[in-house]
Every structure is written in C-alpha cells, then in structure tokens.
Amino acid sequence: MTAHAPAGDFARDGEFPGGDGAPRPLRVSSVITSLTSGGAEILVTNLNGAFAARGAAGTVVAFCDAPTLGNSPEMEAELAGQIAESGCRFESMQLTRRRGLLRGALALRRHLAAARPDVVHVHTVRAVAMMAFTGFAGPVVFTYHNSRLSFPPGLFAAVDRVVHHYVAISNDTAAMYRRLSRRPYTLIQNAPSARYKAKAPRVAARRPGNVLSVGAVSDQKNYPLLIETARILRDRATEAMPPPVLRVAGGGEGLEDLRAQVRTLGLEGVVEFLGERRDVPDLIARSDLFLNTSHYEGFSVAILEAMAMAMPVVATDVAGNRGLVRPAQNGLLCAPDKPQALAAAIMRLMQDNSLYRQFSAGALATSREYTIENAAARHLELYASLLRLRAPQKD
C-alpha cells in the first residue's frame, strides 16, 4: 500500500497546529547509527536542512560518536556543522560500539522527553527495536536504505508492530515492503544535495582520465572488483592510451588491506584509496567518470551526486543501480562478475567523445528528476498525513 494523501494546509512550510490551534514548527527526530559520509547519513543531513528551509524543526540523533565506530571525527564535525548551519540540531546518544538495546532505549527515551518530536523517523532497524521500549505515542516512520536485507525477513512482523509507515527509496525497496510487510509505504527516492550542480554537460574525458568511486570500504561495495578492473585496464593500456587512474573516496576497517593488495599487484598510480574525504564535490569536478562496483545498492546518493555534476556512470547491473543508471542515456551497466566488461565500458566512454557527451547530458537530465527540495516536501507531506490520521476528530 502507498500513501498518496496530500498534506493540504496541515504541514504548509513545515508548520503544525499546536494544542492551542496556533501553528508551530513541525518537530522531527531522525535516528541514524553515526554521523558519517555514508549515503543514508548524507541524505538525512541534507533532508533536515531542507526541512528547516520549509519551517520544520529537525534533530538528527546518532547512536554513537563517529570514532566509536571507526569513522572520521572530522567528517562528523563537518556534517554536524552543516546541520547546525541549516537551523537543525545534532545529538549523539554516545552509546558504545555494541549499541545495547536497553541502554539505547533509555537514551532514546531521554531524547524524546526533551525534544518532544511529533514524528520519529528511524533509518536503522536497531532503532526500531529501541523505539519499542520508549513509550513514544506519535508516528514512527522507517526507511530501509538498501535493496538487500541485513536481518531475517521474518522480523518484519515485529518491525510492523512499531513502525506505522515505511519510506521506499527505490522500486526495489518498495517491492521488498510489498512482499514482507503489512504496513503502508510511500516511494520517495533519494536525491543529491543542491551543492552538486553542473551548469552544462561535459564535452569529453581527459587523457589519461580520472575515474572516481565513492563509498565506505565494505563487502557491499566490492572494491576487489574495482582493483581487478584496474589491473585489466593497466594490462590493456598502450602508449597512446595510458590507463585511467581509479580513485576511491571512502574509509573503513579494510582500507589498509586494500592498499596492500594494490601494492602487491603493482597498481600504485593506477588505483588510489583516498580514505574518507570531505572534498567529494571537488573530487567529482576533477574526475571524468563515476564507477560503482557494488554487489547491491539502495538508491545511490553518490551516483546521484555524480550525475548532478554531469558525470557519466559505469556500474554493476545489480538491484539499486538498475533504473538509475540507464544504458543509452546516462551510463553503462555491466555484469557484477565481469571485470573485463567494466574495463571495456570505461575505455569506451574514455575514447568515444560523442557517446561521452551524450551520457553527460543524460546524467545531468536524470539528476534533475531527483531534488532534495522535492524529497523533503514529500517527507513533510507524509508526516502531516500521519499526524492528521492521529489527530482527534472534531464533532
């Protein structure tokens, strides 16, 4: 089931009728694991900024400080600064790495008592379990940010007891909700920050070109496939056509292992693992092509950011990439177990200026279908419709 009811005047400009009938800012608490450079966390940061621009009062609540989970404190500080600058708040519950259920529920309960949100939007399944013990009486919304579950499907029966409404970030996640949940959902696809915006399509790739990937080091991102693709590119290179440089912006516990693999294969200068970076817009501006080698995706914010900067995309043909990366329009899809195909696709776009210009224009056009302002408005409409359903009925 999907929700299509418009908000009407109920949440216009992010406002909500208070107990005395006078409008006040709609209060939303968004719960994440940690404030870091992942797609979900970037999306939540950007959404809350857009909520504030429409008059709502947003608080981003993290279970843990970034260093607790091995994430960058500098990135946490930058994102927290963006949240504060937008007029929203950031709060860490300062849980340990284990994020214990009872301790987390108590910390979340303290937040709810102080912030008194109208709606709680959770972005991690562990927060759903914690919400069950808080006594919160308002609507709970849940966004699952991937097309592959990290928990047993049968747990949806328990999740449904806490969550009133789901947000689907893609057709793949919508299909998952239809199959496994009995609660309604609304499709609100991810969107890039307004900071990512090219004025015009690109003309051609430089030589040797720069290929960029963005994402934390994890099994999902499948960076060994990227390394093997780089090895093929190096082996096929000629003096007239040197291999492009493949750069990866993203941190994680396996980062040094990947760097060691690059050294073992003699790929220094062809593959660079940059670690977690705060200058991703500049990296995209200095790159020619975006590469995604994931086993699966949700609805990649990183790909959307690259497209908003008019960058063509080469990606694995997996759930979450299909539909966003559109062959013959903005990029090329390749089988996830075929590094030869990925290497060939990269070189095709590097060498064919006409195709590169076509896909650059297509990427820019695709990105305009997904704006953070529209995504925020859709979320506020959803929150308003849920609050309207729970409001006392007048005689």
C-alpha positions as CSV (number, residue, x, y, z in Angstrom):
1,M,0.0,0.0,0.0
2,T,1.2,3.5,-0.7
3,A,0.2,6.9,0.8
4,H,-0.9,9.5,-1.7
5,A,-2.8,11.9,0.6
6,P,-1.6,15.5,0.2
7,A,-0.8,17.5,3.3
8,G,-3.0,20.4,2.4
9,D,-2.6,23.3,4.9
10,F,-1.6,20.8,7.7
11,A,2.2,21.0,7.1
12,R,2.5,24.0,4.9
13,D,6.0,25.4,5.2
14,G,6.8,22.7,7.8
15,E,4.3,24.0,10.4
16,F,1.9,22.1,12.6
17,P,-1.1,23.2,14.6
18,G,-0.2,23.1,18.3
19,G,-2.5,22.3,21.2
20,D,-4.0,25.9,21.1
21,G,-4.5,25.7,17.3
22,A,-1.7,28.2,16.6
23,P,0.9,27.0,14.0
24,R,4.3,25.9,15.3
25,P,7.2,24.2,13.7
26,L,6.7,20.5,13.0
27,R,9.3,18.7,15.1
28,V,11.0,15.7,13.5
29,S,13.7,13.4,15.1
30,S,15.7,11.4,12.5
31,V,17.7,8.5,14.1
32,I,20.9,7.2,12.5
33,T,23.8,5.0,13.7
34,S,26.6,7.5,13.3
35,L,27.2,10.8,11.6
36,T,29.5,9.8,8.7
37,S,29.8,10.0,5.0
38,G,27.5,7.1,4.1
39,G,24.7,7.6,1.7
40,A,22.0,7.3,4.3
41,E,23.7,9.7,6.7
42,I,24.3,12.3,3.9
43,L,20.7,12.0,2.8
44,V,19.4,12.6,6.4
45,T,21.7,15.6,6.8
46,N,20.5,17.1,3.6
47,L,16.8,16.3,4.3
48,N,17.0,18.0,7.7
49,G,18.5,21.1,6.1
50,A,15.6,21.2,3.6
51,F,13.1,20.6,6.4
52,A,14.4,23.7,8.2
53,A,14.2,25.7,5.0
54,R,10.4,24.9,5.0
55,G,10.0,25.9,8.6
56,A,10.2,22.5,10.3
57,A,12.4,21.8,13.4
58,G,14.7,18.8,12.7
59,T,17.0,16.9,15.1
60,V,19.5,14.3,13.8
61,V,20.1,11.7,16.5
62,A,23.1,9.4,16.3
63,F,23.6,6.3,18.4
64,C,27.3,6.7,18.6
65,D,30.1,9.3,18.2
66,A,31.8,8.7,14.8
67,P,35.2,7.5,16.3
68,T,33.4,4.8,18.3
69,L,32.7,3.0,15.1
70,G,36.0,3.8,13.4
71,N,34.5,6.7,11.4
72,S,36.1,10.1,10.9
73,P,35.6,12.7,13.6
74,E,36.5,15.4,11.1
75,M,33.6,14.3,8.8
76,E,31.3,14.1,11.8
77,A,32.2,17.7,12.8
78,E,31.7,18.9,9.2
79,L,28.3,17.3,8.9
80,A,27.3,18.5,12.4
81,G,28.3,22.0,11.3
82,Q,26.1,21.7,8.2
83,I,23.2,20.6,10.3
84,A,23.6,23.5,12.8
85,E,24.1,26.0,10.0
86,S,20.8,24.9,8.4
87,G,19.0,25.6,11.7
88,C,18.6,22.0,12.9
89,R,20.2,20.1,15.8
90,F,22.6,17.2,16.0
91,E,22.7,15.0,19.1
92,S,24.8,11.9,19.8
93,M,23.5,9.4,22.4
94,Q,27.1,8.3,22.9
95,L,26.4,4.6,23.0
96,T,29.2,2.1,22.9
97,R,30.1,0.1,19.8
98,R,27.7,-2.7,20.8
99,R,24.7,-0.2,20.9
100,G,22.9,-2.3,23.6
101,L,19.2,-2.4,23.3
102,L,18.2,-1.4,26.8
103,R,20.8,1.3,27.2
104,G,19.9,2.6,23.7
105,A,16.2,2.6,24.5
106,L,16.8,4.6,27.7
107,A,19.0,7.1,25.9
108,L,16.4,7.5,23.1
109,R,13.7,7.9,25.7
110,R,15.6,10.8,27.3
111,H,15.9,12.4,23.9
112,L,12.2,12.1,23.2
113,A,11.3,13.5,26.5
114,A,13.5,16.6,25.9
115,A,12.9,17.1,22.2
116,R,9.2,16.1,22.1
117,P,9.1,15.4,18.4
118,D,5.8,15.0,16.6
119,V,7.3,12.3,14.3
120,V,10.3,9.9,14.7
121,H,11.9,8.8,11.5
122,V,14.3,5.9,12.1
123,H,17.0,5.0,9.5
124,T,18.3,1.8,11.1
125,V,16.5,-1.3,12.2
126,R,18.2,-1.3,15.6
127,A,16.4,2.0,16.3
128,V,13.1,0.3,15.6
129,A,13.8,-2.2,18.4
130,M,14.8,0.6,20.7
131,M,11.6,2.6,19.9
132,A,9.5,-0.3,21.1
133,F,10.6,0.4,24.7
134,T,10.4,4.2,24.7
135,G,6.6,4.6,25.1
136,F,6.5,7.1,22.2
137,A,2.9,7.7,21.2
138,G,3.4,9.5,17.8
139,P,4.0,8.2,14.3
140,V,7.2,6.2,13.7
141,V,8.5,6.1,10.1
142,F,11.2,3.7,8.9
143,T,13.4,4.0,5.9
144,Y,15.5,0.9,5.0
145,H,18.4,2.1,2.8
146,N,19.3,-1.0,0.8
147,S,17.8,-3.5,-1.6
148,R,19.2,-6.4,0.4
149,L,18.1,-7.1,4.0
150,S,20.7,-7.2,6.8
151,F,18.2,-9.0,9.1
152,P,15.9,-12.1,8.7
153,P,12.8,-11.3,6.6
154,G,10.6,-12.8,9.3
155,L,11.5,-9.9,11.6
156,F,9.2,-7.7,9.6
157,A,6.3,-9.0,11.6
158,A,7.9,-7.5,14.7
159,V,9.0,-4.3,12.9
160,D,5.5,-3.8,11.8
161,R,4.4,-3.6,15.4
162,V,6.5,-0.5,16.0
163,V,6.5,1.2,12.6
164,H,3.4,3.0,11.3
165,H,4.7,3.8,7.8
166,Y,7.7,2.9,5.6
167,V,9.6,5.1,3.1
168,A,10.8,3.2,0.0
169,I,13.9,4.8,-1.6
170,S,13.6,2.8,-4.8
171,N,11.3,0.4,-6.7
172,D,13.4,-2.5,-5.3
173,T,12.8,-1.5,-1.7
174,A,9.1,-0.9,-2.5
175,A,8.9,-4.4,-3.8
176,M,10.5,-5.7,-0.6
177,Y,7.9,-3.9,1.6
178,R,5.1,-5.2,-0.5
179,R,6.4,-8.8,-0.1
180,L,7.3,-8.7,3.6
181,S,5.4,-6.0,5.4
182,R,1.7,-5.4,6.1
183,R,2.2,-1.7,6.8
184,P,1.8,1.1,4.1
185,Y,4.7,2.7,2.4
186,T,5.5,5.7,0.3
187,L,8.0,5.8,-2.5
188,I,10.3,8.8,-2.0
189,Q,13.5,8.3,-4.0
190,N,16.9,9.7,-2.8
191,A,18.2,13.0,-4.0
192,P,21.6,14.8,-4.1
193,S,22.4,17.9,-2.2
194,A,21.9,21.2,-4.1
195,R,25.7,21.7,-3.7
196,Y,26.1,19.2,-6.6
197,K,25.0,21.1,-9.7
198,A,26.7,21.4,-13.1
199,K,25.7,24.2,-15.4
200,A,26.2,22.3,-18.6
201,P,27.2,18.8,-19.9
202,R,30.8,17.8,-20.2
203,V,32.5,17.7,-23.6
204,A,35.0,14.8,-23.3
205,A,37.1,12.8,-20.9
206,R,40.6,13.9,-20.3
207,R,43.6,11.7,-21.1
208,P,44.7,9.9,-19.1
209,G,41.3,10.1,-17.4
210,N,40.3,10.0,-13.8
211,V,37.6,7.5,-12.6
212,L,36.0,8.1,-9.2
213,S,34.2,5.8,-6.8
214,V,32.7,7.0,-3.5
215,G,31.7,4.8,-0.6
216,A,32.9,3.3,2.6
217,V,35.0,0.2,2.4
218,S,32.6,-2.8,2.9
219,D,31.8,-6.1,1.3
220,Q,28.8,-4.4,-0.4
221,K,31.0,-2.0,-2.4
222,N,33.1,-4.9,-3.8
223,Y,36.3,-3.0,-4.2
224,P,38.3,-6.1,-5.1
225,L,36.3,-6.0,-8.4
226,L,37.5,-2.4,-8.9
227,I,41.1,-3.5,-8.3
228,E,40.8,-6.3,-10.8
229,T,39.2,-3.9,-13.3
230,A,42.2,-1.6,-12.8
231,R,44.6,-4.4,-13.5
232,I,42.9,-5.2,-16.8
233,L,43.0,-1.5,-17.7
234,R,46.7,-1.4,-17.0
235,D,47.4,-4.5,-19.0
236,R,45.5,-3.3,-22.0
237,A,47.0,0.2,-21.9
238,T,49.1,1.5,-24.8
239,E,51.5,4.4,-25.0
240,A,48.8,6.3,-27.0
241,M,46.1,5.3,-24.5
242,P,47.5,5.1,-20.9
243,P,45.2,3.6,-18.2
244,P,42.9,6.0,-16.3
245,V,43.5,6.5,-12.6
246,L,40.8,4.9,-10.4
247,R,40.3,6.8,-7.1
248,V,38.2,5.7,-4.2
249,A,36.9,8.1,-1.6
250,G,35.8,6.2,1.5
251,G,37.1,4.9,4.8
252,G,36.6,1.8,6.7
253,E,38.4,-1.0,8.6
254,G,39.5,-2.8,5.5
255,L,41.2,0.2,3.9
256,E,44.8,-0.8,4.6
257,D,44.2,-4.4,3.3
258,L,43.0,-2.9,0.0
259,R,46.0,-0.6,-0.2
260,A,48.3,-3.6,0.4
261,Q,46.5,-5.5,-2.4
262,V,47.2,-2.6,-4.7
263,R,50.9,-2.6,-3.8
264,T,51.1,-6.4,-4.3
265,L,49.7,-6.1,-7.8
266,G,51.9,-3.2,-8.7
267,L,48.9,-0.9,-9.3
268,E,50.2,2.1,-7.5
269,G,49.5,5.1,-9.7
270,V,46.5,3.2,-11.2
271,V,44.4,2.7,-8.1
272,E,44.3,5.2,-5.2
273,F,42.4,4.6,-2.0
274,L,42.0,8.1,-0.6
275,G,40.2,7.4,2.6
276,E,37.2,9.3,3.9
277,R,37.2,12.7,2.2
278,R,35.3,16.0,2.8
279,D,36.0,17.4,-0.6
280,V,33.9,15.0,-2.7
281,P,32.4,17.8,-4.8
282,D,35.9,18.8,-5.8
283,L,36.9,15.2,-6.5
284,I,33.9,14.8,-8.8
285,A,34.7,18.1,-10.6
286,R,38.2,16.8,-11.2
287,S,37.1,13.4,-12.4
288,D,35.8,12.2,-15.7
289,L,33.7,9.1,-15.0
290,F,32.0,7.6,-12.0
291,L,32.4,3.9,-11.2
292,N,30.2,1.8,-8.9
293,T,31.2,-1.9,-8.4
294,S,28.7,-2.8,-5.7
295,H,27.1,-6.2,-5.1
296,Y,23.9,-4.3,-4.4
297,E,22.7,-0.8,-3.7
298,G,19.7,1.0,-2.3
299,F,19.4,4.1,-4.5
300,S,22.9,5.5,-4.5
301,V,23.3,9.1,-3.4
302,A,26.9,9.0,-4.6
303,I,25.7,8.2,-8.2
304,L,23.1,10.9,-8.0
305,E,25.7,13.4,-6.9
306,A,28.0,12.4,-9.8
307,M,25.1,12.7,-12.3
308,A,24.3,16.2,-10.9
309,M,27.8,17.1,-11.8
310,A,27.2,15.8,-15.3
311,M,29.4,12.8,-14.9
312,P,28.6,9.6,-16.9
313,V,28.4,6.4,-14.8
314,V,29.7,2.8,-15.3
315,A,28.1,0.5,-12.7
316,T,27.3,-3.1,-11.9
317,D,24.0,-4.4,-13.2
318,V,22.5,-5.0,-9.7
319,A,19.5,-4.1,-7.7
320,G,19.6,-0.4,-6.8
321,N,21.6,0.6,-9.9
322,R,19.1,-0.6,-12.4
323,G,16.7,2.2,-13.2
324,L,19.0,4.9,-12.0
325,V,21.9,4.1,-14.4
326,R,20.1,3.9,-17.8
327,P,22.0,2.4,-20.8
328,A,21.8,4.6,-23.9
329,Q,21.1,7.6,-21.7
330,N,23.5,8.3,-18.8
331,G,25.9,5.3,-18.4
332,L,26.6,1.7,-18.9
333,L,25.7,-1.4,-16.8
334,C,27.9,-4.4,-16.6
335,A,27.6,-7.9,-15.0
336,P,28.9,-7.8,-11.4
337,D,31.3,-10.7,-12.0
338,K,32.8,-9.4,-15.3
339,P,35.8,-7.0,-14.7
340,Q,36.6,-7.3,-18.4
341,A,33.2,-5.8,-19.2
342,L,33.7,-3.0,-16.7
343,A,37.2,-2.2,-18.2
344,A,35.8,-2.2,-21.7
345,A,32.9,0.1,-20.7
346,I,35.3,2.6,-19.1
347,M,37.6,2.7,-22.1
348,R,34.6,3.0,-24.4
349,L,33.5,6.2,-22.7
350,M,37.0,7.5,-22.4
351,Q,37.6,7.1,-26.1
352,D,34.2,7.9,-27.7
353,N,33.7,11.7,-27.2
354,S,30.3,11.7,-28.9
355,L,29.0,9.0,-26.5
356,Y,30.6,10.7,-23.5
357,R,28.8,14.0,-24.3
358,Q,25.5,12.1,-24.8
359,F,25.8,10.4,-21.5
360,S,27.0,13.5,-19.7
361,A,23.9,15.4,-20.9
362,G,21.8,12.4,-19.9
363,A,23.3,12.2,-16.4
364,L,22.5,15.9,-15.9
365,A,18.9,15.4,-17.1
366,T,18.4,12.3,-14.8
367,S,19.7,14.2,-11.8
368,R,17.1,16.9,-12.3
369,E,14.4,14.3,-11.6
370,Y,15.6,14.0,-8.0
371,T,15.9,17.2,-6.0
372,I,16.4,17.4,-2.2
373,E,13.7,20.1,-2.0
374,N,11.1,17.8,-3.5
375,A,12.2,14.8,-1.4
376,A,11.9,17.0,1.8
377,A,8.5,18.2,0.7
378,R,7.3,14.6,0.2
379,H,8.6,13.6,3.6
380,L,6.8,16.5,5.3
381,E,3.6,15.7,3.4
382,L,3.9,12.1,4.7
383,Y,4.4,13.2,8.3
384,A,1.5,15.6,8.0
385,S,-0.8,12.9,6.7
386,L,0.2,10.5,9.5
387,L,-0.4,13.2,12.1
388,R,-3.7,14.1,10.6
389,L,-4.8,10.5,10.9
390,R,-4.0,10.5,14.6
391,A,-5.5,13.9,15.4
392,P,-8.7,13.9,17.5
393,Q,-11.8,14.2,15.3
394,K,-14.0,17.2,15.8
395,D,-17.7,16.8,16.3
